[in-house]
Amino acid sequence: MAIPLSLMAAAVVLDARRAPINVMILAGFVISVGVVVDDAIIDIENIVRCLRQLRREGSTMSTARVIVEASIGVFLLL
């Protein structure tokens, strides 16, 4: 949901400023979508790794807590 909403907001701002859609703007859109998708993939991989590791160790930490802590861990590393 974040990607379409971000692109729509950018389009609204460009329209409000009467800026033309050119190759440079389209390239910026493509790069920004790539960055968002890459960050999501990294976050999901870290969550899965943490869940597997804690379950293997026999931890009783809730799944929701593991997801939050894994996401914060990725955020702090960036």
mmCIF file of the N, C-alpha and C atoms, coordinates in Angstrom:
data_MODEL
# 
_entry.id   MODEL 
# 
loop_
_atom_site.group_PDB 
_atom_site.id 
_atom_site.type_symbol 
_atom_site.label_atom_id 
_atom_site.label_alt_id 
_atom_site.label_comp_id 
_atom_site.label_asym_id 
_atom_site.label_entity_id 
_atom_site.label_seq_id 
_atom_site.pdbx_PDB_ins_code 
_atom_site.Cartn_x 
_atom_site.Cartn_y 
_atom_site.Cartn_z 
_atom_site.occupancy 
_atom_site.B_iso_or_equiv 
_atom_site.pdbx_formal_charge 
_atom_site.auth_seq_id 
_atom_site.auth_comp_id 
_atom_site.auth_asym_id 
_atom_site.auth_atom_id 
_atom_site.pdbx_PDB_model_num 
ATOM 1   N N  . MET A 1 1  ? 0.818  -1.193  0.000   1.00 0.00 ? 1  MET A N  1 
ATOM 2   C CA . MET A 1 1  ? 0.000  0.000   0.000   1.00 0.00 ? 1  MET A CA 1 
ATOM 3   C C  . MET A 1 1  ? 0.861  1.256   0.000   1.00 0.00 ? 1  MET A C  1 
ATOM 4   N N  . ALA A 1 2  ? 2.065  1.163   0.532   1.00 0.00 ? 2  ALA A N  1 
ATOM 5   C CA . ALA A 1 2  ? 2.929  2.345   0.618   1.00 0.00 ? 2  ALA A CA 1 
ATOM 6   C C  . ALA A 1 2  ? 3.396  2.803   -0.760  1.00 0.00 ? 2  ALA A C  1 
ATOM 7   N N  . ILE A 1 3  ? 3.660  1.864   -1.647  1.00 0.00 ? 3  ILE A N  1 
ATOM 8   C CA . ILE A 1 3  ? 4.186  2.232   -2.965  1.00 0.00 ? 3  ILE A CA 1 
ATOM 9   C C  . ILE A 1 3  ? 3.157  2.997   -3.790  1.00 0.00 ? 3  ILE A C  1 
ATOM 10  N N  . PRO A 1 4  ? 1.933  2.484   -3.965  1.00 0.00 ? 4  PRO A N  1 
ATOM 11  C CA . PRO A 1 4  ? 0.959  3.247   -4.751  1.00 0.00 ? 4  PRO A CA 1 
ATOM 12  C C  . PRO A 1 4  ? 0.621  4.599   -4.124  1.00 0.00 ? 4  PRO A C  1 
ATOM 13  N N  . LEU A 1 5  ? 0.532  4.629   -2.806  1.00 0.00 ? 5  LEU A N  1 
ATOM 14  C CA . LEU A 1 5  ? 0.218  5.887   -2.129  1.00 0.00 ? 5  LEU A CA 1 
ATOM 15  C C  . LEU A 1 5  ? 1.327  6.917   -2.329  1.00 0.00 ? 5  LEU A C  1 
ATOM 16  N N  . SER A 1 6  ? 2.566  6.483   -2.252  1.00 0.00 ? 6  SER A N  1 
ATOM 17  C CA . SER A 1 6  ? 3.701  7.387   -2.471  1.00 0.00 ? 6  SER A CA 1 
ATOM 18  C C  . SER A 1 6  ? 3.730  7.915   -3.898  1.00 0.00 ? 6  SER A C  1 
ATOM 19  N N  . LEU A 1 7  ? 3.484  7.036   -4.855  1.00 0.00 ? 7  LEU A N  1 
ATOM 20  C CA . LEU A 1 7  ? 3.477  7.465   -6.250  1.00 0.00 ? 7  LEU A CA 1 
ATOM 21  C C  . LEU A 1 7  ? 2.333  8.436   -6.532  1.00 0.00 ? 7  LEU A C  1 
ATOM 22  N N  . MET A 1 8  ? 1.172  8.182   -5.933  1.00 0.00 ? 8  MET A N  1 
ATOM 23  C CA . MET A 1 8  ? 0.033  9.092   -6.114  1.00 0.00 ? 8  MET A CA 1 
ATOM 24  C C  . MET A 1 8  ? 0.326  10.452  -5.492  1.00 0.00 ? 8  MET A C  1 
ATOM 25  N N  . ALA A 1 9  ? 0.942  10.467  -4.305  1.00 0.00 ? 9  ALA A N  1 
ATOM 26  C CA . ALA A 1 9  ? 1.289  11.737  -3.668  1.00 0.00 ? 9  ALA A CA 1 
ATOM 27  C C  . ALA A 1 9  ? 2.284  12.517  -4.515  1.00 0.00 ? 9  ALA A C  1 
ATOM 28  N N  . ALA A 1 10 ? 3.257  11.822  -5.075  1.00 0.00 ? 10 ALA A N  1 
ATOM 29  C CA . ALA A 1 10 ? 4.232  12.485  -5.943  1.00 0.00 ? 10 ALA A CA 1 
ATOM 30  C C  . ALA A 1 10 ? 3.558  13.041  -7.183  1.00 0.00 ? 10 ALA A C  1 
ATOM 31  N N  . ALA A 1 11 ? 2.621  12.296  -7.753  1.00 0.00 ? 11 ALA A N  1 
ATOM 32  C CA . ALA A 1 11 ? 1.901  12.766  -8.934  1.00 0.00 ? 11 ALA A CA 1 
ATOM 33  C C  . ALA A 1 11 ? 1.061  13.996  -8.611  1.00 0.00 ? 11 ALA A C  1 
ATOM 34  N N  . VAL A 1 12 ? 0.438  14.015  -7.437  1.00 0.00 ? 12 VAL A N  1 
ATOM 35  C CA . VAL A 1 12 ? -0.368 15.172  -7.030  1.00 0.00 ? 12 VAL A CA 1 
ATOM 36  C C  . VAL A 1 12 ? 0.519  16.404  -6.867  1.00 0.00 ? 12 VAL A C  1 
ATOM 37  N N  . VAL A 1 13 ? 1.669  16.237  -6.247  1.00 0.00 ? 13 VAL A N  1 
ATOM 38  C CA . VAL A 1 13 ? 2.599  17.366  -6.073  1.00 0.00 ? 13 VAL A CA 1 
ATOM 39  C C  . VAL A 1 13 ? 3.090  17.866  -7.430  1.00 0.00 ? 13 VAL A C  1 
ATOM 40  N N  . LEU A 1 14 ? 3.439  16.950  -8.306  1.00 0.00 ? 14 LEU A N  1 
ATOM 41  C CA . LEU A 1 14 ? 3.890  17.356  -9.640  1.00 0.00 ? 14 LEU A CA 1 
ATOM 42  C C  . LEU A 1 14 ? 2.782  18.089  -10.392 1.00 0.00 ? 14 LEU A C  1 
ATOM 43  N N  . ASP A 1 15 ? 1.554  17.614  -10.262 1.00 0.00 ? 15 ASP A N  1 
ATOM 44  C CA . ASP A 1 15 ? 0.437  18.269  -10.928 1.00 0.00 ? 15 ASP A CA 1 
ATOM 45  C C  . ASP A 1 15 ? 0.179  19.652  -10.326 1.00 0.00 ? 15 ASP A C  1 
ATOM 46  N N  . ALA A 1 16 ? 0.274  19.769  -9.016  1.00 0.00 ? 16 ALA A N  1 
ATOM 47  C CA . ALA A 1 16 ? 0.056  21.064  -8.366  1.00 0.00 ? 16 ALA A CA 1 
ATOM 48  C C  . ALA A 1 16 ? 1.114  22.083  -8.782  1.00 0.00 ? 16 ALA A C  1 
ATOM 49  N N  . ARG A 1 17 ? 2.319  21.609  -9.017  1.00 0.00 ? 17 ARG A N  1 
ATOM 50  C CA . ARG A 1 17 ? 3.393  22.520  -9.446  1.00 0.00 ? 17 ARG A CA 1 
ATOM 51  C C  . ARG A 1 17 ? 3.446  22.681  -10.960 1.00 0.00 ? 17 ARG A C  1 
ATOM 52  N N  . ARG A 1 18 ? 2.549  21.988  -11.638 1.00 0.00 ? 18 ARG A N  1 
ATOM 53  C CA . ARG A 1 18 ? 2.490  22.010  -13.101 1.00 0.00 ? 18 ARG A CA 1 
ATOM 54  C C  . ARG A 1 18 ? 3.822  21.577  -13.729 1.00 0.00 ? 18 ARG A C  1 
ATOM 55  N N  . ALA A 1 19 ? 4.455  20.615  -13.102 1.00 0.00 ? 19 ALA A N  1 
ATOM 56  C CA . ALA A 1 19 ? 5.730  20.090  -13.604 1.00 0.00 ? 19 ALA A CA 1 
ATOM 57  C C  . ALA A 1 19 ? 5.457  19.016  -14.656 1.00 0.00 ? 19 ALA A C  1 
ATOM 58  N N  . PRO A 1 20 ? 6.223  19.000  -15.707 1.00 0.00 ? 20 PRO A N  1 
ATOM 59  C CA . PRO A 1 20 ? 6.007  17.969  -16.736 1.00 0.00 ? 20 PRO A CA 1 
ATOM 60  C C  . PRO A 1 20 ? 6.569  16.625  -16.287 1.00 0.00 ? 20 PRO A C  1 
ATOM 61  N N  . ILE A 1 21 ? 5.948  15.571  -16.772 1.00 0.00 ? 21 ILE A N  1 
ATOM 62  C CA . ILE A 1 21 ? 6.462  14.225  -16.517 1.00 0.00 ? 21 ILE A CA 1 
ATOM 63  C C  . ILE A 1 21 ? 7.471  13.933  -17.628 1.00 0.00 ? 21 ILE A C  1 
ATOM 64  N N  . ASN A 1 22 ? 8.743  13.844  -17.260 1.00 0.00 ? 22 ASN A N  1 
ATOM 65  C CA . ASN A 1 22 ? 9.778  13.569  -18.252 1.00 0.00 ? 22 ASN A CA 1 
ATOM 66  C C  . ASN A 1 22 ? 10.569 12.329  -17.833 1.00 0.00 ? 22 ASN A C  1 
ATOM 67  N N  . VAL A 1 23 ? 11.589 12.012  -18.576 1.00 0.00 ? 23 VAL A N  1 
ATOM 68  C CA . VAL A 1 23 ? 12.372 10.806  -18.332 1.00 0.00 ? 23 VAL A CA 1 
ATOM 69  C C  . VAL A 1 23 ? 13.047 10.857  -16.960 1.00 0.00 ? 23 VAL A C  1 
ATOM 70  N N  . MET A 1 24 ? 13.516 12.010  -16.556 1.00 0.00 ? 24 MET A N  1 
ATOM 71  C CA . MET A 1 24 ? 14.192 12.143  -15.265 1.00 0.00 ? 24 MET A CA 1 
ATOM 72  C C  . MET A 1 24 ? 13.221 11.847  -14.108 1.00 0.00 ? 24 MET A C  1 
ATOM 73  N N  . ILE A 1 25 ? 12.009 12.339  -14.204 1.00 0.00 ? 25 ILE A N  1 
ATOM 74  C CA . ILE A 1 25 ? 11.017 12.092  -13.147 1.00 0.00 ? 25 ILE A CA 1 
ATOM 75  C C  . ILE A 1 25 ? 10.623 10.620  -13.135 1.00 0.00 ? 25 ILE A C  1 
ATOM 76  N N  . LEU A 1 26 ? 10.410 10.035  -14.295 1.00 0.00 ? 26 LEU A N  1 
ATOM 77  C CA . LEU A 1 26 ? 10.078 8.611   -14.347 1.00 0.00 ? 26 LEU A CA 1 
ATOM 78  C C  . LEU A 1 26 ? 11.209 7.753   -13.795 1.00 0.00 ? 26 LEU A C  1 
ATOM 79  N N  . ALA A 1 27 ? 12.449 8.119   -14.078 1.00 0.00 ? 27 ALA A N  1 
ATOM 80  C CA . ALA A 1 27 ? 13.595 7.383   -13.527 1.00 0.00 ? 27 ALA A CA 1 
ATOM 81  C C  . ALA A 1 27 ? 13.621 7.495   -12.007 1.00 0.00 ? 27 ALA A C  1 
ATOM 82  N N  . GLY A 1 28 ? 13.306 8.669   -11.498 1.00 0.00 ? 28 GLY A N  1 
ATOM 83  C CA . GLY A 1 28 ? 13.239 8.849   -10.045 1.00 0.00 ? 28 GLY A CA 1 
ATOM 84  C C  . GLY A 1 28 ? 12.169 7.979   -9.416  1.00 0.00 ? 28 GLY A C  1 
ATOM 85  N N  . PHE A 1 29 ? 11.010 7.886   -10.078 1.00 0.00 ? 29 PHE A N  1 
ATOM 86  C CA . PHE A 1 29 ? 9.942  7.008   -9.587  1.00 0.00 ? 29 PHE A CA 1 
ATOM 87  C C  . PHE A 1 29 ? 10.405 5.557   -9.553  1.00 0.00 ? 29 PHE A C  1 
ATOM 88  N N  . VAL A 1 30 ? 11.048 5.116   -10.612 1.00 0.00 ? 30 VAL A N  1 
ATOM 89  C CA . VAL A 1 30 ? 11.504 3.724   -10.694 1.00 0.00 ? 30 VAL A CA 1 
ATOM 90  C C  . VAL A 1 30 ? 12.544 3.430   -9.614  1.00 0.00 ? 30 VAL A C  1 
ATOM 91  N N  . ILE A 1 31 ? 13.470 4.332   -9.431  1.00 0.00 ? 31 ILE A N  1 
ATOM 92  C CA . ILE A 1 31 ? 14.504 4.132   -8.408  1.00 0.00 ? 31 ILE A CA 1 
ATOM 93  C C  . ILE A 1 31 ? 13.890 4.108   -7.011  1.00 0.00 ? 31 ILE A C  1 
ATOM 94  N N  . SER A 1 32 ? 12.958 5.012   -6.743  1.00 0.00 ? 32 SER A N  1 
ATOM 95  C CA . SER A 1 32 ? 12.343 5.049   -5.413  1.00 0.00 ? 32 SER A CA 1 
ATOM 96  C C  . SER A 1 32 ? 11.538 3.785   -5.139  1.00 0.00 ? 32 SER A C  1 
ATOM 97  N N  . VAL A 1 33 ? 10.833 3.268   -6.137  1.00 0.00 ? 33 VAL A N  1 
ATOM 98  C CA . VAL A 1 33 ? 10.102 2.013   -5.952  1.00 0.00 ? 33 VAL A CA 1 
ATOM 99  C C  . VAL A 1 33 ? 11.084 0.875   -5.698  1.00 0.00 ? 33 VAL A C  1 
ATOM 100 N N  . GLY A 1 34 ? 12.191 0.869   -6.403  1.00 0.00 ? 34 GLY A N  1 
ATOM 101 C CA . GLY A 1 34 ? 13.208 -0.161  -6.183  1.00 0.00 ? 34 GLY A CA 1 
ATOM 102 C C  . GLY A 1 34 ? 13.774 -0.129  -4.780  1.00 0.00 ? 34 GLY A C  1 
ATOM 103 N N  . VAL A 1 35 ? 14.003 1.057   -4.260  1.00 0.00 ? 35 VAL A N  1 
ATOM 104 C CA . VAL A 1 35 ? 14.533 1.185   -2.892  1.00 0.00 ? 35 VAL A CA 1 
ATOM 105 C C  . VAL A 1 35 ? 13.517 0.683   -1.871  1.00 0.00 ? 35 VAL A C  1 
ATOM 106 N N  . VAL A 1 36 ? 12.259 1.034   -2.036  1.00 0.00 ? 36 VAL A N  1 
ATOM 107 C CA . VAL A 1 36 ? 11.222 0.601   -1.094  1.00 0.00 ? 36 VAL A CA 1 
ATOM 108 C C  . VAL A 1 36 ? 11.076 -0.924  -1.124  1.00 0.00 ? 36 VAL A C  1 
ATOM 109 N N  . VAL A 1 37 ? 11.063 -1.505  -2.308  1.00 0.00 ? 37 VAL A N  1 
ATOM 110 C CA . VAL A 1 37 ? 10.932 -2.963  -2.432  1.00 0.00 ? 37 VAL A CA 1 
ATOM 111 C C  . VAL A 1 37 ? 12.154 -3.659  -1.842  1.00 0.00 ? 37 VAL A C  1 
ATOM 112 N N  . ASP A 1 38 ? 13.341 -3.141  -2.087  1.00 0.00 ? 38 ASP A N  1 
ATOM 113 C CA . ASP A 1 38 ? 14.562 -3.728  -1.538  1.00 0.00 ? 38 ASP A CA 1 
ATOM 114 C C  . ASP A 1 38 ? 14.544 -3.698  -0.011  1.00 0.00 ? 38 ASP A C  1 
ATOM 115 N N  . ASP A 1 39 ? 14.129 -2.580  0.562   1.00 0.00 ? 39 ASP A N  1 
ATOM 116 C CA . ASP A 1 39 ? 14.046 -2.485  2.022   1.00 0.00 ? 39 ASP A CA 1 
ATOM 117 C C  . ASP A 1 39 ? 13.035 -3.479  2.586   1.00 0.00 ? 39 ASP A C  1 
ATOM 118 N N  . ALA A 1 40 ? 11.923 -3.656  1.896   1.00 0.00 ? 40 ALA A N  1 
ATOM 119 C CA . ALA A 1 40 ? 10.910 -4.607  2.356   1.00 0.00 ? 40 ALA A CA 1 
ATOM 120 C C  . ALA A 1 40 ? 11.446 -6.030  2.318   1.00 0.00 ? 40 ALA A C  1 
ATOM 121 N N  . ILE A 1 41 ? 12.170 -6.371  1.268   1.00 0.00 ? 41 ILE A N  1 
ATOM 122 C CA . ILE A 1 41 ? 12.735 -7.719  1.158   1.00 0.00 ? 41 ILE A CA 1 
ATOM 123 C C  . ILE A 1 41 ? 13.749 -7.972  2.270   1.00 0.00 ? 41 ILE A C  1 
ATOM 124 N N  . ILE A 1 42 ? 14.602 -7.009  2.536   1.00 0.00 ? 42 ILE A N  1 
ATOM 125 C CA . ILE A 1 42 ? 15.592 -7.152  3.600   1.00 0.00 ? 42 ILE A CA 1 
ATOM 126 C C  . ILE A 1 42 ? 14.911 -7.315  4.947   1.00 0.00 ? 42 ILE A C  1 
ATOM 127 N N  . ASP A 1 43 ? 13.854 -6.539  5.184   1.00 0.00 ? 43 ASP A N  1 
ATOM 128 C CA . ASP A 1 43 ? 13.123 -6.611  6.450   1.00 0.00 ? 43 ASP A CA 1 
ATOM 129 C C  . ASP A 1 43 ? 12.473 -7.982  6.615   1.00 0.00 ? 43 ASP A C  1 
ATOM 130 N N  . ILE A 1 44 ? 11.845 -8.483  5.585   1.00 0.00 ? 44 ILE A N  1 
ATOM 131 C CA . ILE A 1 44 ? 11.189 -9.790  5.664   1.00 0.00 ? 44 ILE A CA 1 
ATOM 132 C C  . ILE A 1 44 ? 12.201 -10.904 5.878   1.00 0.00 ? 44 ILE A C  1 
ATOM 133 N N  . GLU A 1 45 ? 13.333 -10.845 5.191   1.00 0.00 ? 45 GLU A N  1 
ATOM 134 C CA . GLU A 1 45 ? 14.363 -11.864 5.386   1.00 0.00 ? 45 GLU A CA 1 
ATOM 135 C C  . GLU A 1 45 ? 14.871 -11.868 6.823   1.00 0.00 ? 45 GLU A C  1 
ATOM 136 N N  . ASN A 1 46 ? 15.033 -10.691 7.416   1.00 0.00 ? 46 ASN A N  1 
ATOM 137 C CA . ASN A 1 46 ? 15.501 -10.623 8.800   1.00 0.00 ? 46 ASN A CA 1 
ATOM 138 C C  . ASN A 1 46 ? 14.443 -11.159 9.761   1.00 0.00 ? 46 ASN A C  1 
ATOM 139 N N  . ILE A 1 47 ? 13.180 -10.870 9.502   1.00 0.00 ? 47 ILE A N  1 
ATOM 140 C CA . ILE A 1 47 ? 12.108 -11.374 10.364  1.00 0.00 ? 47 ILE A CA 1 
ATOM 141 C C  . ILE A 1 47 ? 12.073 -12.899 10.320  1.00 0.00 ? 47 ILE A C  1 
ATOM 142 N N  . VAL A 1 48 ? 12.143 -13.465 9.126   1.00 0.00 ? 48 VAL A N  1 
ATOM 143 C CA . VAL A 1 48 ? 12.115 -14.924 8.989   1.00 0.00 ? 48 VAL A CA 1 
ATOM 144 C C  . VAL A 1 48 ? 13.318 -15.555 9.687   1.00 0.00 ? 48 VAL A C  1 
ATOM 145 N N  . ARG A 1 49 ? 14.498 -14.952 9.523   1.00 0.00 ? 49 ARG A N  1 
ATOM 146 C CA . ARG A 1 49 ? 15.707 -15.476 10.165  1.00 0.00 ? 49 ARG A CA 1 
ATOM 147 C C  . ARG A 1 49 ? 15.570 -15.445 11.683  1.00 0.00 ? 49 ARG A C  1 
ATOM 148 N N  . CYS A 1 50 ? 15.065 -14.335 12.212  1.00 0.00 ? 50 CYS A N  1 
ATOM 149 C CA . CYS A 1 50 ? 14.901 -14.226 13.668  1.00 0.00 ? 50 CYS A CA 1 
ATOM 150 C C  . CYS A 1 50 ? 13.863 -15.205 14.195  1.00 0.00 ? 50 CYS A C  1 
ATOM 151 N N  . LEU A 1 51 ? 12.754 -15.357 13.470  1.00 0.00 ? 51 LEU A N  1 
ATOM 152 C CA . LEU A 1 51 ? 11.733 -16.314 13.903  1.00 0.00 ? 51 LEU A CA 1 
ATOM 153 C C  . LEU A 1 51 ? 12.283 -17.733 13.934  1.00 0.00 ? 51 LEU A C  1 
ATOM 154 N N  . ARG A 1 52 ? 12.997 -18.126 12.886  1.00 0.00 ? 52 ARG A N  1 
ATOM 155 C CA . ARG A 1 52 ? 13.559 -19.475 12.853  1.00 0.00 ? 52 ARG A CA 1 
ATOM 156 C C  . ARG A 1 52 ? 14.580 -19.691 13.958  1.00 0.00 ? 52 ARG A C  1 
ATOM 157 N N  . GLN A 1 53 ? 15.423 -18.693 14.183  1.00 0.00 ? 53 GLN A N  1 
ATOM 158 C CA . GLN A 1 53 ? 16.464 -18.822 15.201  1.00 0.00 ? 53 GLN A CA 1 
ATOM 159 C C  . GLN A 1 53 ? 15.852 -18.939 16.590  1.00 0.00 ? 53 GLN A C  1 
ATOM 160 N N  . LEU A 1 54 ? 14.884 -18.086 16.900  1.00 0.00 ? 54 LEU A N  1 
ATOM 161 C CA . LEU A 1 54 ? 14.284 -18.131 18.234  1.00 0.00 ? 54 LEU A CA 1 
ATOM 162 C C  . LEU A 1 54 ? 13.456 -19.393 18.447  1.00 0.00 ? 54 LEU A C  1 
ATOM 163 N N  . ARG A 1 55 ? 12.778 -19.859 17.428  1.00 0.00 ? 55 ARG A N  1 
ATOM 164 C CA . ARG A 1 55 ? 11.996 -21.099 17.569  1.00 0.00 ? 55 ARG A CA 1 
ATOM 165 C C  . ARG A 1 55 ? 12.928 -22.295 17.736  1.00 0.00 ? 55 ARG A C  1 
ATOM 166 N N  . ARG A 1 56 ? 14.071 -22.274 17.037  1.00 0.00 ? 56 ARG A N  1 
ATOM 167 C CA . ARG A 1 56 ? 15.045 -23.356 17.165  1.00 0.00 ? 56 ARG A CA 1 
ATOM 168 C C  . ARG A 1 56 ? 15.618 -23.382 18.584  1.00 0.00 ? 56 ARG A C  1 
ATOM 169 N N  . GLU A 1 57 ? 15.787 -22.198 19.179  1.00 0.00 ? 57 GLU A N  1 
ATOM 170 C CA . GLU A 1 57 ? 16.320 -22.107 20.537  1.00 0.00 ? 57 GLU A CA 1 
ATOM 171 C C  . GLU A 1 57 ? 15.266 -22.419 21.585  1.00 0.00 ? 57 GLU A C  1 
ATOM 172 N N  . GLY A 1 58 ? 14.002 -22.523 21.179  1.00 0.00 ? 58 GLY A N  1 
ATOM 173 C CA . GLY A 1 58 ? 12.934 -22.839 22.122  1.00 0.00 ? 58 GLY A CA 1 
ATOM 174 C C  . GLY A 1 58 ? 12.387 -21.618 22.835  1.00 0.00 ? 58 GLY A C  1 
ATOM 175 N N  . SER A 1 59 ? 12.573 -20.457 22.275  1.00 0.00 ? 59 SER A N  1 
ATOM 176 C CA . SER A 1 59 ? 12.081 -19.231 22.895  1.00 0.00 ? 59 SER A CA 1 
ATOM 177 C C  . SER A 1 59 ? 10.555 -19.195 22.870  1.00 0.00 ? 59 SER A C  1 
ATOM 178 N N  . THR A 1 60 ? 9.981  -18.606 23.898  1.00 0.00 ? 60 THR A N  1 
ATOM 179 C CA . THR A 1 60 ? 8.524  -18.476 23.976  1.00 0.00 ? 60 THR A CA 1 
ATOM 180 C C  . THR A 1 60 ? 8.070  -17.056 23.667  1.00 0.00 ? 60 THR A C  1 
ATOM 181 N N  . MET A 1 61 ? 8.954  -16.252 23.111  1.00 0.00 ? 61 MET A N  1 
ATOM 182 C CA . MET A 1 61 ? 8.603  -14.880 22.745  1.00 0.00 ? 61 MET A CA 1 
ATOM 183 C C  . MET A 1 61 ? 7.515  -14.909 21.680  1.00 0.00 ? 61 MET A C  1 
ATOM 184 N N  . SER A 1 62 ? 6.551  -14.008 21.796  1.00 0.00 ? 62 SER A N  1 
ATOM 185 C CA . SER A 1 62 ? 5.444  -13.988 20.839  1.00 0.00 ? 62 SER A CA 1 
ATOM 186 C C  . SER A 1 62 ? 5.943  -13.608 19.443  1.00 0.00 ? 62 SER A C  1 
ATOM 187 N N  . THR A 1 63 ? 5.215  -14.081 18.453  1.00 0.00 ? 63 THR A N  1 
ATOM 188 C CA . THR A 1 63 ? 5.581  -13.813 17.065  1.00 0.00 ? 63 THR A CA 1 
ATOM 189 C C  . THR A 1 63 ? 5.536  -12.314 16.782  1.00 0.00 ? 63 THR A C  1 
ATOM 190 N N  . ALA A 1 64 ? 4.535  -11.639 17.307  1.00 0.00 ? 64 ALA A N  1 
ATOM 191 C CA . ALA A 1 64 ? 4.420  -10.196 17.078  1.00 0.00 ? 64 ALA A CA 1 
ATOM 192 C C  . ALA A 1 64 ? 5.627  -9.456  17.649  1.00 0.00 ? 64 ALA A C  1 
ATOM 193 N N  . ARG A 1 65 ? 6.072  -9.841  18.818  1.00 0.00 ? 65 ARG A N  1 
ATOM 194 C CA . ARG A 1 65 ? 7.233  -9.189  19.441  1.00 0.00 ? 65 ARG A CA 1 
ATOM 195 C C  . ARG A 1 65 ? 8.506  -9.442  18.625  1.00 0.00 ? 65 ARG A C  1 
ATOM 196 N N  . VAL A 1 66 ? 8.653  -10.661 18.116  1.00 0.00 ? 66 VAL A N  1 
ATOM 197 C CA . VAL A 1 66 ? 9.824  -10.980 17.292  1.00 0.00 ? 66 VAL A CA 1 
ATOM 198 C C  . VAL A 1 66 ? 9.817  -10.128 16.032  1.00 0.00 ? 66 VAL A C  1 
ATOM 199 N N  . ILE A 1 67 ? 8.650  -9.971  15.409  1.00 0.00 ? 67 ILE A N  1 
ATOM 200 C CA . ILE A 1 67 ? 8.540  -9.162  14.189  1.00 0.00 ? 67 ILE A CA 1 
ATOM 201 C C  . ILE A 1 67 ? 8.914  -7.717  14.465  1.00 0.00 ? 67 ILE A C  1 
ATOM 202 N N  . VAL A 1 68 ? 8.418  -7.174  15.554  1.00 0.00 ? 68 VAL A N  1 
ATOM 203 C CA . VAL A 1 68 ? 8.728  -5.776  15.896  1.00 0.00 ? 68 VAL A CA 1 
ATOM 204 C C  . VAL A 1 68 ? 10.215 -5.606  16.156  1.00 0.00 ? 68 VAL A C  1 
ATOM 205 N N  . GLU A 1 69 ? 10.798 -6.487  16.945  1.00 0.00 ? 69 GLU A N  1 
ATOM 206 C CA . GLU A 1 69 ? 12.213 -6.359  17.271  1.00 0.00 ? 69 GLU A CA 1 
ATOM 207 C C  . GLU A 1 69 ? 13.106 -6.576  16.050  1.00 0.00 ? 69 GLU A C  1 
ATOM 208 N N  . ALA A 1 70 ? 12.734 -7.504  15.172  1.00 0.00 ? 70 ALA A N  1 
ATOM 209 C CA . ALA A 1 70 ? 13.516 -7.736  13.956  1.00 0.00 ? 70 ALA A CA 1 
ATOM 210 C C  . ALA A 1 70 ? 13.431 -6.529  13.028  1.00 0.00 ? 70 ALA A C  1 
ATOM 211 N N  . SER A 1 71 ? 12.256 -5.929  12.925  1.00 0.00 ? 71 SER A N  1 
ATOM 212 C CA . SER A 1 71 ? 12.098 -4.744  12.076  1.00 0.00 ? 71 SER A CA 1 
ATOM 213 C C  . SER A 1 71 ? 12.880 -3.568  12.625  1.00 0.00 ? 71 SER A C  1 
ATOM 214 N N  . ILE A 1 72 ? 12.856 -3.393  13.924  1.00 0.00 ? 72 ILE A N  1 
ATOM 215 C CA . ILE A 1 72 ? 13.627 -2.311  14.538  1.00 0.00 ? 72 ILE A CA 1 
ATOM 216 C C  . ILE A 1 72 ? 15.127 -2.553  14.339  1.00 0.00 ? 72 ILE A C  1 
ATOM 217 N N  . GLY A 1 73 ? 15.530 -3.818  14.430  1.00 0.00 ? 73 GLY A N  1 
ATOM 218 C CA . GLY A 1 73 ? 16.938 -4.157  14.228  1.00 0.00 ? 73 GLY A CA 1 
ATOM 219 C C  . GLY A 1 73 ? 17.419 -3.797  12.836  1.00 0.00 ? 73 GLY A C  1 
ATOM 220 N N  . VAL A 1 74 ? 16.586 -4.048  11.824  1.00 0.00 ? 74 VAL A N  1 
ATOM 221 C CA . VAL A 1 74 ? 16.950 -3.677  10.452  1.00 0.00 ? 74 VAL A CA 1 
ATOM 222 C C  . VAL A 1 74 ? 16.989 -2.174  10.317  1.00 0.00 ? 74 VAL A C  1 
ATOM 223 N N  . PHE A 1 75 ? 16.020 -1.508  10.919  1.00 0.00 ? 75 PHE A N  1 
ATOM 224 C CA . PHE A 1 75 ? 15.961 -0.041  10.833  1.00 0.00 ? 75 PHE A CA 1 
ATOM 225 C C  . PHE A 1 75 ? 17.195 0.605   11.453  1.00 0.00 ? 75 PHE A C  1 
ATOM 226 N N  . LEU A 1 76 ? 17.646 0.059   12.573  1.00 0.00 ? 76 LEU A N  1 
ATOM 227 C CA . LEU A 1 76 ? 18.807 0.635   13.248  1.00 0.00 ? 76 LEU A CA 1 
ATOM 228 C C  . LEU A 1 76 ? 20.105 0.385   12.488  1.00 0.00 ? 76 LEU A C  1 
ATOM 229 N N  . LEU A 1 77 ? 20.155 -0.700  11.715  1.00 0.00 ? 77 LEU A N  1 
ATOM 230 C CA . LEU A 1 77 ? 21.349 -1.000  10.936  1.00 0.00 ? 77 LEU A CA 1 
ATOM 231 C C  . LEU A 1 77 ? 21.487 -0.093  9.718   1.00 0.00 ? 77 LEU A C  1 
ATOM 232 N N  . LEU A 1 78 ? 20.356 0.408   9.209   1.00 0.00 ? 78 LEU A N  1 
ATOM 233 C CA . LEU A 1 78 ? 20.404 1.272   8.034   1.00 0.00 ? 78 LEU A CA 1 
ATOM 234 C C  . LEU A 1 78 ? 20.773 2.624   8.495   1.00 0.00 ? 78 LEU A C  1 
# 
